[in-house]
Amino acid sequence: MLALLLNGVIEVIGGLIVAALATFGVWNLFKLMRRPELGPWLLIALLLAIPETRRDHFVQTVLLFMAFAAVALIGEGSDWRARHQIHHPAPPGHW
């Protein structure tokens, strides 16, 4: 009973850590393409496309935490783009 409880706690905490690191990694990777909020969603889609991942409880836990993070990052992605928008000066003769 104690081993089962400990295994569940380790799975949840480990899943949270892996999801945080994966989300942080793809966020920074997709910042190069100026669409950082798409990174977690594409990683989730990629992991769901692999049939073996649907049976692994740890991967399901990671996917759940990544989905929560991806939803939270949707608004932050558009705010990030607004803050880091490159402003080019208008060519001469244009308003």
Backbone torsions as a table, in degrees:
resi	resn	phi	psi	omega
1	MET	NA	-46.1	179.6
2	LEU	-65.9	-38.0	178.7
3	ALA	-64.7	-38.7	178.8
4	LEU	-65.6	-41.9	178.0
5	LEU	-65.0	-43.8	179.3
6	LEU	-64.3	-39.8	178.0
7	ASN	-62.3	-41.4	178.0
8	GLY	-64.8	-41.7	179.3
9	VAL	-65.0	-43.2	179.1
10	ILE	-64.6	-38.5	179.3
11	GLU	-64.8	-41.3	-179.1
12	VAL	-69.5	-47.9	-179.2
13	ILE	-66.5	-42.9	177.5
14	GLY	-63.7	-40.2	177.6
15	GLY	-64.0	-38.2	178.0
16	LEU	-65.2	-42.6	179.7
17	ILE	-66.1	-46.9	179.9
18	VAL	-63.0	-42.2	179.4
19	ALA	-63.9	-41.0	178.9
20	ALA	-63.7	-44.6	179.6
21	LEU	-66.4	-41.4	179.6
22	ALA	-66.6	-42.7	179.7
23	THR	-64.4	-43.0	177.8
24	PHE	-61.6	-41.1	-179.5
25	GLY	-65.5	-48.2	-179.1
26	VAL	-72.3	-29.6	175.1
27	TRP	-59.8	-48.7	-179.4
28	ASN	-68.3	-34.5	177.4
29	LEU	-65.7	-43.6	-177.8
30	PHE	-79.4	-9.9	172.6
31	LYS	-65.1	-28.3	178.1
32	LEU	-64.8	-27.9	178.6
33	MET	-97.5	6.6	178.2
34	ARG	63.6	25.3	175.5
35	ARG	-137.2	61.9	-173.1
36	PRO	-65.7	-26.0	-177.7
37	GLU	-72.2	-14.9	178.6
38	LEU	-81.0	-20.8	-176.7
39	GLY	-56.1	-54.9	179.5
40	PRO	-60.5	-37.7	-179.5
41	TRP	-65.2	-41.2	-179.2
42	LEU	-69.8	-34.6	176.9
43	LEU	-68.3	-39.4	176.4
44	ILE	-62.2	-45.1	179.4
45	ALA	-62.5	-39.7	179.0
46	LEU	-64.6	-43.9	179.8
47	LEU	-67.6	-34.3	177.8
48	LEU	-72.4	-22.6	179.6
49	ALA	-74.5	-19.1	178.7
50	ILE	-86.8	116.8	-172.7
51	PRO	-61.3	-32.7	-177.0
52	GLU	-68.1	-23.9	-176.3
53	THR	-72.9	-19.1	-178.4
54	ARG	-73.4	-17.6	-177.6
55	ARG	-97.9	-16.7	-176.3
56	ASP	-86.2	122.6	-177.3
57	HIS	-67.0	-35.8	179.9
58	PHE	-65.5	-42.7	179.7
59	VAL	-66.5	-36.5	176.6
60	GLN	-63.9	-37.9	177.1
61	THR	-65.2	-43.8	178.5
62	VAL	-62.6	-43.4	179.7
63	LEU	-62.9	-38.7	178.3
64	LEU	-62.7	-47.7	179.2
65	PHE	-65.8	-37.0	177.4
66	MET	-66.5	-35.2	178.0
67	ALA	-65.8	-41.2	175.9
68	PHE	-60.9	-43.7	-180.0
69	ALA	-66.6	-39.8	-179.4
70	ALA	-63.4	-40.1	178.0
71	VAL	-64.5	-40.6	179.9
72	ALA	-67.9	-28.4	-176.0
73	LEU	-88.5	-5.8	-179.2
74	ILE	-59.1	-50.9	179.7
75	GLY	-67.9	-36.2	-180.0
76	GLU	-65.4	-30.9	179.4
77	GLY	-64.0	-44.2	179.0
78	SER	-70.7	-35.3	175.1
79	ASP	-64.7	-39.3	179.1
80	TRP	-62.9	-44.1	179.1
81	ARG	-62.2	-39.5	180.0
82	ALA	-65.8	-38.5	179.8
83	ARG	-71.8	-30.9	-173.9
84	HIS	-110.4	23.8	179.5
85	GLN	-71.0	134.9	179.4
86	ILE	-85.1	121.4	-179.6
87	HIS	-98.0	112.3	177.8
88	HIS	-93.9	138.7	176.6
89	PRO	-66.4	145.7	-179.7
90	ALA	-68.7	142.5	177.9
91	PRO	-65.2	154.6	-179.7
92	PRO	-58.0	139.3	178.7
93	GLY	90.6	-4.2	178.0
94	HIS	-107.5	148.3	-179.9
95	TRP	-83.2	NA	NA
